[in-house]
Amino acid sequence: MLKSVLIIAPHPDDETLGCGGTLLRHKAEGCQVHWLLITGMSEERRFSKERIAKRNEEILLAAQAYAFDSVTQLNFPPAALETLPLGQIIAGISDVINKVKPQIVYVPYRNDAHSDHELVFDAAMSATKSFRYPFIKRVLAYETLSETDFGMKPEDGGFRPNVFVDISAFINKKLDIMEIFESEMGEFPFPRSRRALEALATLRGAQSNCQAAESFMLIKEIL
């Protein structure tokens, strides 16, 4: 039976930063992979028509590169999710979960620097309750360079990965896909750079005895 996988991304590029290689591996192994984008640009949020068109093109190209089985955009306001009722975000995520019925769900790490990541994590936890969604068997939190590494909350113990995925065969394609998001990339030592992403994959690989890896914190697993 093919597995259905859902990646929940607060913003386009989070899915690639956090688990692009893992998503490519899922597709190579015959899984259905679905992309849920929580936020979206709009003129009401003072994004230009040109910027919106460019972002939409990036989303389309990334979706094609991954060969996602579905792409859903909730188009909530970026960097302003706290202005919405949490129930509205939960309902949007729940609708997608009920539609694609994923066995595996990837979510952002709660204590990232970006407030959108925290709110998406909280909403995703409500939308993955086992008694409502018994088909969900695994929930993992991914790390996002420029967000996870800048989360400085004193009470947070930090991102401590306990699941590693060998992406040695997919690291180059992951990096190529990341470069689709031109406006989000920069030159090293900017954290969202090809060199930084490759360095993190090398570090996670060294921690798990492979050439390149992505790491996750296991939130829930039902066997």
Secondary structure, 3 states (H helix, E strand, C coil): CCCEEEEEECCCCHHHHHHHHHHHHHHHCCCEEEEEEEECCCHHHCCCHHHHHHHHHHHHHHHHHHCCCEEEEEEECCCCHHHCCHHHHHHHHHHHHHHHCCCEEEEECCCCCCHHHHHHHHHHHHCCCCCCCCCCCEEEEECCCCCHHHCCCCCCCCCCCCEEEECCCCHHHHHHHHCCCHHHCCCCCCCCCHHHHHHHHHHHHHHCCCCCEEEEEEEEECC
